Amino acid sequence: MVIDCARSSQRGLRALYAFTLLLIFMHFFIYAFRLILLSGAVYALWPPQVENVDDNSLERVLNRPVPAQAEIVFEFYPGNDYMPGLIPPTATEKLRGFLDVVEAFEARFPDTAVRFRQASAGREWIVTQLAGGTAPDILSANVETVWQDVHKGWYLPLDGYLEAPNPFVEEGEPGAEQWWDQFIYQAISRGKAAPDGKMYNLTYNMVETGILYNKTTLDLLGVGFPKTWDEMMTTLDRIDTNPFAQLMAELNLPFPKTQEEVVEAARLSESPETLTAFNRRGIKYPETIMEWHTFHTLAQRTSIVPMLTNAGSIADWGTDLLFDQLYYNILPGIDLKQDPKREPYLEGYLDWDEICFLNQKGFFTKRDPRYWELYRLLKEWRRSWNKSLAGDARRGGTDLYKEFINQRGIMMWGGSWHVNRLLNDPNMDFDWEVGYLPRIEPSAEWLEMSVRDYLNTVIPSEQHPDPPLSSSDLDLTVDQYLRRVGQLPMPRDKALYASGVEMCVIGGAAVQYTVTNSAFNDTGDPKTSKKLERVMQFLQFATLPEYTDPVVNENPVHIPNILGVPISRGLEPFARILERRYTTTKWMFTFDNRYNRVYDRMLLLFLEDGLSLEEFMDWQTDNLAAAAQTIIQRKKLNFDGFEQRWQELAPVRAEMKGIPE
């Protein structure tokens, strides 16, 4: 009995031992399996060896080794338009322009290594990096981001360098006396001085807006690109009716696809019925395969968009251009401060402190008739745009480029960044050209008329105010009524206070480089920093024509701003536009992000019929006043000399129309 129990106990122990070994083995197997999986994942995610990737791959660019002899190392973010290793939508292969520039610079200065750094263009990222002292030494950032923080010491003023010779320029060449002399577009480049009067942004190249239009369509309509606002509105209205579809409803026309069929179709134009129908619609009879294709495409559309744009373009470019048209002729009475550095280039630009002072005098409020006129014109123009204005293709909005290339829209408010894509688009099957918004012709004679005569001779009776105006109001001049009482009906294509000048430049600086306080973190003092000296030498080296050319023209979306650099094919019209005078002011650069966001939202709501003009003006008056007070308090503005100058200019303003009372 005892023996049996012992044997039974031994068997139990052996079974327990075997079970324990099995558990250990299973645990080891699971651990080994997990280790294999983890090793595979690590291998899959491990960056490729630099020597096994393309010379200009993004991995190689970002992981360029620092030579042992390099005593100075600095970081450079060139911006996504020029980051080596990337393939922007407008380029045909990976970029390498700035990689070649860096390698040439390092060959000249063997004690220096330049590290490329990826970054975000968003203000939040830039502020975080600068606040933490981890920003790249050279950063691509626009003035609207930089200006708000110049008082924090994050950015280095560049004035002393720009006013001194570029040491890499040969004697007698532009830049040998002043680095400034290398830059083509002086007005815009020098106009980027911050509100404190110092220059923090180096304007590397230029971007310009323009109206890209379907020339084949305008040829069929028998019109050229409009030269006045009146002509533009007439042309846009005509496109909106889609006369091609109306004509196809009358005639059963062929769709020639070969030159022989085009010749055969030409015989139809001899038919009196066909000729009469085309003449009645004001359409030219197609003569080429391209014209027939465009005619057929448009004739099948239930609707055509006369002009493609979005809310962002209108809030920025549209506001500034129409503002300039309406305020340019009164600048002699309201331009209170002339910066001796910038005045020869900017010709009366209104800075943010002038805007704030003028706002306290009633300008840019409900008391300002020109300000009412600005938004009335935008709302009238809105009828010619695409239905949805919100966002762009990246944010779920309308893909303007796609609508244009597919001939759903005839004009597109775009810019130089579209040209290379259009030139290389395999789906392009119509002729296109670049125009610019035309001037608004003044109607000054109406301002002197009595309201009674104005309503009886200019405005149709069905548009007269209801209830009728009082006799005392009817006896006022139109200008007096608009300044003292309120709004009057006006023709859609006219502007009573227009200055009668050509539209100004609304584009300007594209890629802009700033030098951050990281550039002198070796000593903490710009005066003693060897690193800063080399950083500035790199920028001076990079702006030599022979090194700017392969960067700017490798991805031809911008116009060179360095003398001696050729302009890429298709960008010549934008270069001619840039020869115009600069805008009167840039509203999106004037106040803070809060003002811009509120303005964007409320303007879109107004344009989409969510607010009346009166309601929008209430919002905008309050928004601008709050923004002005914020900047006055934040920047501790004082208006020394402004009031005195205001009084000195009173006789000049007394002769002007449309001044707030």
HELIX and SHEET records of a PDB file:
HELIX    1   1 VAL A    2  LEU A   45  1                                  44    
HELIX    2   2 VAL A   50  ASN A   52  5                                   3    
HELIX    3   3 LEU A   58  LEU A   62  1                                   5    
HELIX    4   4 GLY A   97  ARG A  108  1                                  12    
HELIX    5   5 ARG A  123  GLY A  132  1                                  10    
HELIX    6   6 VAL A  143  VAL A  146  1                                   4    
HELIX    7   7 TRP A  147  LYS A  152  5                                   6    
HELIX    8   8 ASP A  159  LEU A  162  1                                   4    
HELIX    9   9 TRP A  179  GLN A  182  5                                   4    
HELIX   10  10 GLN A  186  ARG A  190  1                                   5    
HELIX   11  11 LYS A  215  LEU A  221  1                                   7    
HELIX   12  12 TRP A  229  ASP A  240  1                                  12    
HELIX   13  13 PRO A  243  GLU A  250  1                                   8    
HELIX   14  14 GLN A  259  ALA A  266  1                                   8    
HELIX   15  15 ARG A  267  GLU A  270  5                                   4    
HELIX   16  16 PRO A  272  ARG A  281  1                                  10    
HELIX   17  17 ILE A  289  ALA A  299  1                                  11    
HELIX   18  18 ALA A  311  SER A  313  1                                   3    
HELIX   19  19 ILE A  314  GLY A  318  3                                   5    
HELIX   20  20 THR A  319  TYR A  327  1                                   9    
HELIX   21  21 TYR A  328  ILE A  330  5                                   3    
HELIX   22  22 LEU A  331  ILE A  334  1                                   4    
HELIX   23  23 GLU A  343  LEU A  346  1                                   4    
HELIX   24  24 TRP A  352  GLN A  360  1                                   9    
HELIX   25  25 PRO A  369  ARG A  382  1                                  14    
HELIX   26  26 ALA A  393  ARG A  395  5                                   3    
HELIX   27  27 LEU A  400  ILE A  405  1                                   6    
HELIX   28  28 SER A  416  HIS A  418  5                                   3    
HELIX   29  29 VAL A  419  ASN A  424  1                                   6    
HELIX   30  30 ALA A  444  GLU A  448  1                                   5    
HELIX   31  31 VAL A  451  THR A  457  1                                   7    
HELIX   32  32 SER A  461  GLN A  463  5                                   3    
HELIX   33  33 SER A  471  ASP A  475  1                                   5    
HELIX   34  34 VAL A  478  ARG A  484  1                                   7    
HELIX   35  35 ASN A  517  PHE A  520  5                                   4    
HELIX   36  36 LYS A  530  ALA A  542  1                                  13    
HELIX   37  37 PRO A  545  VAL A  552  1                                   8    
HELIX   38  38 GLU A  572  ILE A  577  1                                   6    
HELIX   39  39 TRP A  587  PHE A  589  5                                   3    
HELIX   40  40 ASN A  593  LEU A  607  1                                  15    
HELIX   41  41 LEU A  613  ARG A  634  1                                  22    
HELIX   42  42 PHE A  642  GLU A  648  1                                   7    
HELIX   43  43 ALA A  650  ALA A  654  1                                   5    
SHEET    1   A 5 THR A 112  PHE A 116  0                                        
SHEET    2   A 5 ILE A  72  TYR A  77  1                                        
SHEET    3   A 5 ILE A 138  SER A 140  1                                        
SHEET    4   A 5 GLN A 512  VAL A 515 -1                                        
SHEET    5   A 5 LEU A 202  THR A 203 -1                                        
SHEET    1   B 3 GLY A 508  ALA A 509  0                                        
SHEET    2   B 3 ASN A 205  VAL A 207 -1                                        
SHEET    3   B 3 ILE A 559  PRO A 560 -1                                        
SHEET    1   C 4 VAL A 305  LEU A 308  0                                        
SHEET    2   C 4 GLY A 409  GLY A 415  1                                        
SHEET    3   C 4 THR A 209  ASN A 214 -1                                        
SHEET    4   C 4 TRP A 432  GLY A 435 -1                                        
END                                                                             
